[in-house]
Amino acid sequence: MDFKDHIVLWNHAAVEVIDIRKASFTSGQPPLNYRLPASTYLYIVRGSASLLIDDSRYEISGATVFHGGKGTTIKLLKTHEILDYYLIMYRSTLTLPARRNLTAVLERSKPFTGIYHFTPVHPLLLYEILDQMYGDWQTRRALEHLHVKVLFYQWVHELLHQMQEQELHPLRADVLDQAVRYMHDSYSRPFTLDTLADTLGTSPRTLSRLFRMRLQTSPAQYLVQIRMDKARELLLGTEATLHDIAAAVGYPDAYSFGKMFKKHFGNSPVRYKNSEQTASPWRDMISALSANDIAREGTLRYIDDDNHYQYDQKGASSMFRTAKPSLMLTLLLCFTIVLSACSSGNTTTTTAGNGSNTPTSSPAATASSTTSPDNTAAEAQTRTISTVKGDVVVPADPQRVVVLYLLGDVLALGIKPIGVSDVSEGAAFENELKDVQKLGTWFEASPEVVLSLEPDLIIVPSEETYQALHDIAPTVLVPYEKMTTDERVGFIGHIFGKEEQATSLLNNFKAKVEDSKQKLQDAGILGSTVSIMEGGSDRSMVVVMSKQYGRGSQVIYEYLGMKAPELLQQKIDSKTDMGGDSVSFEVLADYSGDYIFRSSYEGMADLTEDPLWNGIPAVKEGRLMNIDFGLSYYNDIYSLNAQLDFIVEHLLAAPRVK
């Protein structure tokens, strides 16, 4: 195809998107025969299949783009798996002056009606735009449909760009090149290592290995560096609020952004900006940002993300600024563990305790069995539990436990870990874990550091952390995001053979909830409305719009059963994801309940002199209560208990609604 012709014609085209569809074709279905009602892009996301396009046969595998004009027939013959695909149907005409001048070019190149296909070098970039187009199209709202039109031009631009590049450079870019380009183009969007690797047709472990071998960093660290560089640019070059900068670089709120910025640059965003403006050596330049063009070269510091907040995207931590241990050190550690294990195999161990860890028989947790009398000791010291990763043999009485993120649930069962992921300042269990080895962010603890602790059991919250650590010691993946509190606490109790204690914890918490509800009912508060907000600036405030967002939302809206103001409650009831939205101060009163809990942290906006904020009845009448971010962040049973105490105590102590 003549790319010059295509580019010229698309530059003079008036486009109308007619429909965007998403579908799947599975093995065993009868052949699908379809005649295109308009010019159409068929984008096959994944899978392999045989298909006929106007009687020409194609064998496709993986991401592929087909284009056909109105009347083109597409017949899906067979597939060996699930085939996922999108259809973008559009109508395109040239503007009148262009039509007079470009008619011959249009007849020759047929960019809007011709048949062609293409295997993209960077499929993720096309998929990201298309998935957003589909989401906006489903809203059926005029403004979002206008955005679809904008995105469609972006999609065509990206497609033509890749086609032209591939024509000039036919060698397909390798996996690392694709991942790096995607990160630079999509750093503001949430994505995980698993989804990135899956779309690129590789594994998370392989992708991580490529980053470490060729870039001497991890994917998460590389992404954080991109985000921090962009954040610094926005901070020094604009007057954007911290909340806006956080959203622009992929963080859900100003607190998590500020925390990671401080770990990366050694100072909070506000203080960093003030110090740069005061001490900048480029005084003759228009702005501090201009210094970036001739900035002094310094040492790159990579940090890992700590931006959980019920999201898949990530923030940052300073845990991994240390140099990577040498291969010799890692091998030495492995050798030490092997010798230790061999030694312990010849030593009789007596465990003292209260019996709470004694293994119990159940269909999901049966003791390891063998007919060999030589294995009697091993049988008594291990248990086999069923997990999402299959059966895992764990110690019956683990003594050296490493836990990532799920800290409070493990602590509540009486287990003191030897290593944990970072603990947010102010967390309910902060003092309990102050002397415990911190391993960095929950999603990417250093395998070398974990290895050095010689754990006998590891508890992880994600597939990514499981893949990184499961070779070190018995590792149990707890898919907490797919579990209720009861399921999660029960499963963790099951891991440690403490099912009865887990049941007791849950029953005690539920009894405490009922007692709290009665107290609030007797005080005439239970029927009042409650809002949960966070941080804030001089223009907007983040309002929690989910029962599962943390910040005390699960305690208030789920367990106590209290309601938000009607407008906010509608959003809470309709939301399928977990999050909060930024609300302008001009309409914030509509989202403000009789009582307001504000998730608070160091460096958040001081609103004591703001007239709009002070005009909200709950603020004006003393029913605004600050709850420490660290206390309200977690949703484990330990933290839920502490949050319940705090929330009920402050509701009872606050002035009553007039």
C-alpha positions in Angstrom: 0.0 0.0 0.0 1.1 3.6 -0.6 1.4 5.1 2.8 1.7 8.6 1.4 -1.7 8.3 -0.2 -3.3 6.9 2.9 -1.9 9.6 5.1 -3.0 12.4 2.7 -6.5 11.0 2.4 -7.0 10.4 6.1 -5.9 14.0 6.7 -8.8 15.2 4.5 -11.4 12.7 5.7 -14.6 13.5 7.6 -15.3 10.4 9.8 -18.4 9.1 11.5 -18.1 6.1 13.9 -21.2 4.0 13.4 -20.6 1.2 15.9 -18.0 -0.5 18.0 -18.5 -4.2 18.9 -16.6 -6.6 21.1 -17.1 -10.4 20.7 -15.6 -13.8 21.1 -15.6 -16.9 18.9 -15.0 -20.3 20.6 -13.9 -23.7 19.5 -16.9 -25.8 18.4 -19.1 -23.0 17.3 -20.5 -23.2 13.8 -18.7 -21.0 11.2 -19.6 -17.3 11.5 -20.5 -15.6 8.2 -20.8 -11.8 8.3 -21.2 -9.2 5.6 -19.8 -5.8 6.7 -22.5 -3.1 6.7 -19.9 -0.3 6.5 -16.1 0.2 6.3 -14.7 -1.8 9.2 -11.6 -2.5 11.1 -11.5 -6.0 12.6 -9.0 -6.2 15.4 -8.2 -9.7 16.7 -6.9 -9.3 20.2 -5.9 -12.8 20.9 -6.3 -16.4 19.7 -5.7 -18.2 16.5 -8.2 -19.1 13.7 -8.8 -19.7 10.1 -11.0 -17.1 8.3 -12.1 -16.2 4.8 -12.3 -12.6 3.7 -14.0 -12.3 0.3 -13.0 -15.9 -0.3 -9.3 -15.3 0.5 -8.1 -17.6 3.3 -6.0 -16.4 6.2 -4.4 -18.2 9.1 -4.0 -15.8 12.0 -2.5 -16.1 15.4 -2.3 -13.3 18.0 -2.9 -9.6 17.4 -4.0 -8.9 13.8 -5.8 -6.0 12.1 -8.0 -6.5 9.0 -9.7 -3.8 7.1 -12.6 -4.1 4.7 -15.1 -1.9 3.0 -18.9 -2.1 3.0 -20.1 -5.5 1.6 -16.9 -7.3 2.4 -17.7 -10.8 3.7 -15.9 -12.3 6.7 -16.2 -15.9 7.5 -14.7 -17.4 10.7 -14.1 -21.1 10.0 -12.5 -22.6 13.1 -10.4 -21.8 16.1 -8.5 -24.0 18.5 -9.3 -21.7 21.5 -11.2 -18.6 22.3 -10.8 -15.8 19.7 -11.4 -12.3 21.1 -12.0 -9.5 18.6 -13.3 -6.0 18.1 -15.2 -4.4 15.2 -14.9 -0.7 14.4 -17.5 0.4 11.9 -17.2 3.8 10.4 -18.2 6.0 7.5 -15.6 8.3 5.8 -16.0 11.0 3.2 -13.6 13.5 1.8 -14.3 17.2 2.3 -15.5 18.9 -1.0 -12.3 20.8 -1.9 -10.3 17.6 -1.2 -12.6 15.4 -3.2 -12.1 17.5 -6.3 -8.3 17.3 -5.9 -7.9 13.8 -4.6 -10.4 11.7 -6.5 -7.7 10.0 -8.5 -5.7 9.2 -5.3 -8.9 7.9 -3.6 -9.6 5.5 -6.5 -6.0 4.3 -6.6 -5.4 3.7 -2.9 -9.0 2.9 -1.5 -8.0 3.5 2.2 -11.6 3.4 3.3 -13.0 0.6 1.2 -10.0 -1.6 0.3 -9.1 -4.9 2.0 -5.7 -5.2 3.8 -4.4 -6.8 6.9 -1.5 -6.1 9.3 0.3 -7.7 12.3 1.2 -4.8 14.6 4.6 -4.5 16.2 3.1 -2.9 19.3 -0.3 -4.4 19.8 -0.7 -3.0 23.3 -0.9 0.6 22.1 -3.7 -0.2 19.7 -5.5 -2.3 22.2 -5.4 0.4 24.9 -7.0 3.0 22.6 -9.6 0.6 21.2 -10.6 -0.7 24.7 -11.2 2.9 25.8 -13.2 3.6 22.6 -15.4 0.6 23.4 -15.9 1.7 27.0 -16.9 5.3 25.9 -19.2 3.9 23.2 -21.1 1.8 25.6 -22.1 4.8 27.7 -24.3 6.0 24.8 -23.7 9.6 25.8 -23.0 12.3 23.2 -19.9 13.7 24.9 -18.3 10.3 25.2 -19.2 9.5 21.6 -17.3 12.7 20.6 -14.4 11.3 22.5 -14.7 8.1 20.6 -14.3 10.0 17.4 -11.1 11.6 18.7 -9.8 8.3 19.8 -10.6 6.7 16.5 -8.3 9.2 14.7 -5.6 8.4 17.3 -6.1 4.7 16.6 -5.8 5.1 12.8 -2.7 7.3 13.4 -1.1 4.6 15.5 -2.0 1.9 13.0 -0.6 3.8 10.0 2.5 4.7 12.0 3.2 1.1 12.8 2.5 0.0 9.3 4.8 2.6 7.9 7.6 1.7 10.4 7.2 -2.0 9.7 7.4 -1.4 6.0 10.7 0.6 6.5 12.0 -1.8 9.3 10.4 -5.2 8.7 12.1 -6.8 11.7 9.6 -7.2 14.5 10.5 -5.4 17.7 11.4 -7.7 20.6 9.4 -8.1 23.8 11.4 -5.6 25.8 11.2 -2.9 23.2 7.4 -3.3 23.1 7.1 -3.2 26.9 9.3 -0.1 27.2 7.4 1.8 24.5 4.1 0.9 26.1 5.3 2.1 29.5 6.4 5.4 28.1 3.1 5.9 26.3 0.8 4.5 29.0 2.4 5.4 32.4 -0.7 7.2 33.5 -2.9 4.1 33.1 -3.3 1.2 35.5 -1.9 -2.1 34.3 -0.1 -5.0 35.9 2.9 -7.0 35.0 0.7 -10.0 34.4 -1.6 -8.3 31.9 1.4 -6.6 30.2 3.2 -9.9 29.8 0.1 -11.8 28.7 -0.6 -9.3 25.9 3.0 -9.5 24.7 2.8 -13.3 24.6 5.4 -13.9 27.3 5.4 -14.6 31.1 5.9 -12.1 33.9 9.1 -13.9 34.9 10.6 -13.7 31.4 9.7 -10.0 31.1 11.2 -9.3 34.5 14.4 -11.2 33.5 14.7 -9.1 30.3 14.5 -5.9 32.3 17.1 -6.9 34.8 19.5 -8.4 32.2 19.4 -5.5 29.7 18.2 -2.5 31.8 19.5 -3.5 35.2 16.1 -2.8 36.8 12.7 -4.4 37.2 9.6 -3.5 35.2 8.0 -1.8 38.2 11.1 0.2 39.0 11.3 1.3 35.3 7.7 2.4 35.4 8.2 4.4 38.6 11.2 6.2 37.2 9.1 7.3 34.2 6.3 8.4 36.5 8.6 10.3 38.8 10.4 12.1 36.0 7.0 13.2 34.6 5.7 14.2 38.0 8.8 16.4 38.6 8.2 18.1 35.3 4.6 18.8 36.1 5.4 20.0 39.6 8.0 22.5 38.6 6.5 23.6 35.3 2.8 24.0 36.1 0.5 25.1 38.9 -1.4 21.8 38.9 -2.6 20.5 42.3 -1.0 17.4 43.8 -4.2 15.5 43.1 -4.1 16.4 39.4 -0.4 15.5 39.1 -1.1 12.2 40.9 -3.8 11.3 38.4 -1.7 12.4 35.5 1.2 10.1 36.4 -0.9 7.0 37.4 -1.5 7.4 41.2 -5.0 7.3 42.6 -4.6 10.1 45.1 -2.3 12.9 46.4 -1.3 11.0 49.5 0.2 7.9 47.8 1.8 10.2 45.1 3.3 12.4 47.8 4.6 9.5 49.8 6.3 8.0 46.8 7.6 11.3 45.6 9.2 11.9 49.0 10.9 8.4 48.9 12.2 9.0 45.4 13.4 12.6 45.8 14.0 12.8 49.5 11.4 15.5 50.1 7.7 16.1 49.9 6.4 17.6 46.6 5.6 21.0 48.1 9.0 21.3 49.9 10.8 20.0 46.8 9.2 22.6 44.6 9.9 25.4 47.1 13.6 24.3 47.5 14.1 24.0 43.7 12.6 27.5 43.1 14.7 29.0 45.9 18.0 27.3 45.3 17.9 26.7 41.5 21.3 27.4 39.9 19.4 28.5 36.7 18.3 31.8 38.0 18.3 33.5 34.6 15.8 31.0 33.1 12.1 31.6 32.8 11.2 28.6 35.1 12.8 25.9 37.1 11.6 23.4 34.6 13.9 25.0 32.0 16.8 23.7 33.9 15.9 20.2 32.9 17.3 20.8 29.4 20.9 21.3 30.7 20.5 19.7 34.2 23.5 18.2 35.9 23.8 14.5 35.5 23.1 12.5 38.6 22.7 8.9 39.8 19.4 7.3 38.8 17.4 6.0 41.8 14.8 3.5 41.1 11.9 2.9 43.5 9.2 0.3 43.6 5.5 0.9 43.7 3.5 1.0 46.9 0.4 2.3 45.4 -2.1 -0.5 46.2 -5.3 1.3 47.3 -7.5 -1.5 45.9 -6.1 -0.7 42.5 -3.9 -2.6 40.0 -1.7 0.3 39.3 1.4 1.0 41.5 3.3 3.7 43.4 6.8 3.7 44.8 9.1 2.7 47.7 12.7 3.3 48.5 13.4 -0.3 49.5 15.3 -1.2 46.4 17.8 1.7 46.1 20.5 -0.6 47.4 22.8 -2.3 44.8 21.8 -5.7 43.5 23.5 -8.4 45.5 26.2 -10.3 43.6 25.5 -13.8 42.2 28.1 -15.2 44.6 26.2 -13.8 47.6 22.9 -15.2 46.4 24.4 -18.6 45.8 26.1 -18.5 49.2 22.7 -17.8 50.9 21.1 -20.7 49.0 24.0 -23.0 50.0 23.6 -21.9 53.6 19.9 -22.7 53.6 20.5 -26.1 52.0 23.1 -27.0 54.7 20.7 -25.8 57.4 17.9 -27.9 56.0 20.1 -31.0 55.9 21.2 -30.4 59.4 17.6 -29.9 60.7 16.7 -33.2 59.0 18.9 -35.1 61.4 17.8 -33.2 64.5 14.8 -34.0 66.7 12.8 -30.8 67.3 10.3 -30.3 70.2 7.8 -27.5 69.8 6.2 -26.0 72.8 2.9 -24.1 72.5 -0.7 -24.0 73.5 -1.9 -26.4 70.9 -3.6 -23.9 68.7 -1.4 -24.8 65.8 -2.2 -28.5 65.9 -3.2 -29.6 62.4 -6.8 -30.6 61.9 -8.2 -32.9 59.3 -10.5 -31.5 56.7 -11.1 -32.0 52.9 -9.2 -28.8 52.2 -6.4 -29.3 54.6 -5.3 -32.9 55.1 -2.0 -34.0 56.7 0.7 -35.3 54.4 0.6 -39.1 54.3 3.0 -41.8 53.5 3.4 -45.6 54.0 7.1 -45.3 54.9 7.8 -45.4 58.6 10.9 -43.2 58.0 8.6 -40.3 57.1 6.6 -40.3 60.4 8.3 -37.1 61.7 7.8 -35.3 58.4 4.1 -36.3 58.4 3.6 -34.8 61.9 5.4 -31.5 60.9 3.7 -30.6 57.6 0.2 -30.2 56.3 -1.1 -30.0 52.7 -3.5 -27.3 51.9 -5.5 -26.6 48.7 -4.8 -23.2 47.1 -5.5 -21.4 43.8 -2.0 -22.6 42.8 -2.7 -26.2 43.6 -1.8 -28.2 46.7 1.0 -26.6 48.9 2.8 -28.5 51.6 3.3 -26.1 54.6 4.8 -26.5 58.0 2.3 -27.5 60.7 3.7 -25.0 63.0 5.6 -22.3 61.0 8.2 -20.3 62.9 9.6 -18.0 60.3 6.7 -16.4 58.3 7.0 -13.7 55.7 3.8 -11.8 54.9 3.1 -9.3 52.2 0.2 -6.8 52.6 -2.1 -9.2 54.5 -0.3 -8.2 57.8 -3.3 -7.6 60.1 -5.1 -10.9 59.4 -1.9 -12.8 60.2 -1.2 -10.8 63.4 -4.8 -11.2 64.6 -4.3 -15.0 64.6 -1.3 -14.6 66.9 1.4 -15.0 64.3 4.4 -12.7 64.5 6.1 -12.5 61.1 9.9 -12.2 60.6 9.5 -10.1 57.5 6.6 -7.9 56.2 6.0 -5.4 53.4 6.1 -1.7 54.2 3.7 -0.6 57.0 1.8 2.7 56.5 2.5 5.2 59.2 -0.4 5.2 61.7 -1.6 1.7 60.8 -3.4 -0.1 63.6 -0.6 -2.7 63.9 2.3 -0.2 63.3 3.8 -0.7 66.9 3.3 -4.5 66.7 5.6 -4.6 63.6 8.0 -1.8 64.4 10.9 -4.2 65.0 10.1 -6.6 62.1 12.2 -6.6 59.0 10.6 -4.5 56.3 10.8 -5.8 52.7 9.6 -2.9 50.7 6.4 -2.5 48.8 3.9 -5.3 49.0 3.9 -6.3 45.4 7.7 -6.7 44.8 9.7 -7.6 47.8 13.3 -8.3 47.0 13.7 -12.1 46.6 17.3 -11.7 47.8 16.2 -10.1 51.1 13.4 -12.6 51.6 15.9 -15.5 50.9 18.3 -14.1 53.6 15.5 -14.4 56.2 15.3 -18.1 55.6 11.5 -18.3 55.9 9.6 -21.5 56.3 6.3 -20.0 55.0 5.5 -17.1 52.7 2.1 -15.5 52.4 1.5 -13.3 49.2 -1.4 -11.3 47.8 -0.8 -11.5 44.1 0.3 -13.7 41.2 3.2 -11.4 40.6 4.5 -11.8 44.2 3.9 -15.6 44.1 6.0 -15.9 40.9 8.8 -13.9 42.5 9.0 -15.8 45.8 7.5 -19.3 45.5 10.9 -20.9 44.8 12.3 -19.7 48.2 10.0 -21.5 50.6 6.4 -22.9 50.6 4.3 -20.0 49.3 0.6 -19.5 49.6 -1.2 -17.0 47.3 -4.3 -15.4 49.0 -6.5 -13.9 46.2 -7.9 -11.4 48.7 -9.5 -9.1 46.1 -11.9 -12.0 45.1 -12.7 -12.9 48.7 -15.1 -11.5 51.4 -13.6 -10.7 54.8 -15.0 -14.0 56.2 -13.5 -16.0 53.3 -10.1 -14.4 53.6 -9.8 -14.6 57.4 -11.0 -18.2 57.3 -8.5 -19.2 54.6 -5.6 -17.6 56.4 -6.7 -19.3 59.6 -6.8 -22.6 57.6 -3.2 -22.0 56.3 -1.9 -21.9 59.9 -4.3 -24.6 61.2 -6.1 -22.0 63.3 -9.6 -22.4 61.9 -11.3 -22.1 65.3 -9.4 -19.0 66.2 -10.3 -17.4 62.8 -14.0 -18.3 63.4 -13.8 -16.8 66.9 -12.2 -13.6 65.5 -15.0 -13.1 62.9 -17.7 -13.9 65.4 -16.3 -11.5 68.0 -16.1 -8.8 65.3 -19.6 -9.3 64.2 -20.9 -9.2 67.8 -18.9 -6.0 68.3 -20.5 -4.5 65.1 -24.0 -5.3 66.5 -23.2 -3.8 69.8 -21.9 -0.7 68.0 -25.0 -0.4 65.9 -27.1 -0.5 69.0 -25.1 2.2 70.7 -25.5 4.4 67.6 -29.2 3.6 67.4 -29.7 4.5 71.1 -27.9 7.8 70.5 -30.0 8.6 67.4 -27.1 8.5 65.1 -27.4 5.3 63.1 -30.0 6.8 60.7 -27.7 9.8 59.9 -25.7 10.2 56.7 -22.0 9.9 56.6 -19.4 10.9 53.9 -15.8 9.9 53.7 -13.4 12.3 52.0 -9.7 12.5 51.6 -6.9 15.1 51.4 -8.2 18.0 49.3 -7.0 21.1 47.6 -8.3 24.6 47.2 -10.5 23.4 44.3 -11.6 19.9 44.9 -11.9 17.0 47.4 -11.7 13.2 46.8 -15.0 11.6 47.9 -15.1 7.9 48.6 -17.7 6.2 46.4 -17.3 2.6 47.3 -17.8 0.2 50.2 -14.5 -1.5 49.5 -12.2 1.5 49.1 -10.7 1.5 52.6 -10.7 4.8 54.5 -13.2 3.2 56.8 -15.8 2.7 54.0 -16.3 -1.0 54.7 -17.0 -0.3 58.4 -19.3 2.6 57.8 -21.2 1.5 54.7 -21.1 -2.3 54.9 -20.9 -3.4 58.6 -22.6 -0.5 60.3 -25.0 -0.1 57.4 -25.0 3.7 57.5 -25.9 5.6 54.4 -24.4 8.5 52.4 -26.3 11.5 51.1 -28.7 10.5 48.3 -26.5 11.7 45.5 -23.5 10.0 46.8 -25.4 6.8 47.8 -26.6 6.4 44.2 -23.0 6.4 43.1 -21.9 3.9 45.8 -24.8 1.5 44.9 -24.0 1.8 41.1 -20.2 1.5 41.2 -18.8 -1.9 40.3 -15.2 -0.8 40.9 -13.5 0.4 44.1 -12.5 4.0 44.2 -13.2 7.6 44.9 -13.8 10.6 42.6 -12.6 14.2 42.8 -15.5 16.6 43.5 -15.4 20.4 43.0 -15.9 22.5 46.1 -18.7 24.3 44.3 -20.9 21.1 44.5 -19.1 19.4 47.5 -22.0 20.2 49.8 -24.3 17.9 47.8 -21.9 15.0 48.7 -21.6 16.0 52.3 -23.4 13.9 55.0 -24.5 14.8 58.5 -21.0 13.5 59.5 -17.8 13.6 57.6 -14.7 11.5 58.1 -11.7 13.0 56.4 -8.7 10.7 55.7 -5.8 12.8 56.7 -2.1 12.8 56.2 0.9 15.1 56.6 1.1 17.9 53.9 -2.6 17.8 52.9 -4.3 21.1 52.1 -5.2 23.4 55.1 -8.8 24.3 54.6 -9.4 26.2 57.8 -9.8 29.5 56.0 -11.7 28.2 53.0 -15.3 29.7 52.9 -16.8 26.9 50.8 -15.4 24.2 53.0 -16.4 26.0 56.2 -19.9 26.6 54.8 -20.7 22.8 54.8 -23.0 22.1 57.8 -21.0 19.2 59.1 -17.8 21.2 59.1 -19.4 24.4 60.5 -21.2 22.5 63.3 -18.2 20.4 64.4 -19.2 17.0 62.9 -16.0 16.8 60.8 -13.6 14.0 62.1 -10.1 13.4 60.8 -9.1 9.8 60.6 -5.4 9.0 60.0 -4.7 7.7 56.6 -2.6 4.8 57.9 -5.3 3.6 60.2 -8.0 3.7 57.5 -5.9 2.3 54.6 -6.1 -1.5 55.4 -9.2 -3.8 55.4 -7.8 -6.7 57.4 -9.6 -7.9 60.5 -7.1 -6.3 62.8 -7.5 -2.9 61.2 -11.3 -3.2 60.8 -11.6 -3.7 64.6 -9.5 -0.6 65.2 -11.4 1.4 62.6 -14.8 0.4 64.2 -13.6 1.6 67.6 -12.4 4.9 66.2 -15.5 5.5 64.1 -18.1 4.7 66.7 -16.2 6.6 69.5 -16.0 9.8 67.3 -19.6 9.5 66.1 -20.8 9.3 69.7 -18.6 12.2 70.8 -19.6 14.5 67.9 -22.3 17.2 68.3 -25.7 15.8 67.3 -27.5 16.9 64.1 -29.8 19.8 64.8 
